[in-house]
């Protein structure tokens, strides 16, 4: 049975079961990154009120990328610390 399972992996390696991944920590990290992004966006909006184009560019293009990047970094940090 074990030999059949090892043949199912792409490179034929033996899979071992690791620790449970703390998904709740990653969810907190996602919420933290979204809240941080909203806070930073509003701060920059208040700082650069006369530059409407900068505010639109920030809120449409850069803020979502920043939130996703922060969530990914937090998730990888959790994964690194877990192993």
N, C-alpha and C positions, 0 to 999 in steps of 0.2 A: 504494500500500500504506500509506504514512504517513497519508494522508488518511482511510483507512478506520479506522486505529487511533485517530486523534484523535476520530472520531465516537463511539467506544465510551466515552469518558469522560462523566461526568454533565453537565459544563458545556462540553464541547467544547474544553478547553484542551489544549495540547501537553504531553505528559509527557516529562520528561527523566530519565535514569538518574543517580542520585546515588551516593554512596559506600556501601560495604557496611556494614550495621549490625552493630556488635560484640555479638552475642547473648550471648557468653560473659561479657561484663562485666555484662549485665543479670541473668544467672543468678547470678553472684557477689553482685550487689546483692540479689537475692531471698534467697539463703542468709544474707547478712549481716543482712537485716531480720528473718528468722525467728529467728536466733540472738540478736539484740539483744532481740527481743520476749520470748523465753523467759527471758533473763537478767533483764530488767526485771520480768517477772511473778514470778519466784522472789524477787527482791529485795523487791518489795512484799508478797509473801506472808510473808516473814520479818519485815518491818517491822510488819505489821498482822495478827498471828496470832489475836487475839481477835475480829476482825471477819470471820467466815466468809462472810457475805453479800457483803461487799466483794470478797473473794477470788474467789468464784464469779462475781460480776458482771464483775469484771475479766478473768478467764480465759475466760469464755464469750462475752462481748459485745465488750469493748474491745480485748483483745489481738489477735484476728484482724483487726479493722479497722485497728489500728495497724500490724500487719505488712504488710497489703496497701497501706496508704497509704505506708509507707516504701518499699516496692518500687516503687510507681508514681512516687514522687518521684525515686528513684534512676534509674529508667528514663528519665524526662523530662529529668533532668539530663544523663544520657549522650547523649540525643538532641540536647539543646541544645548541648552541647560538641562533638558530632560535626559539626554544620552550621556 
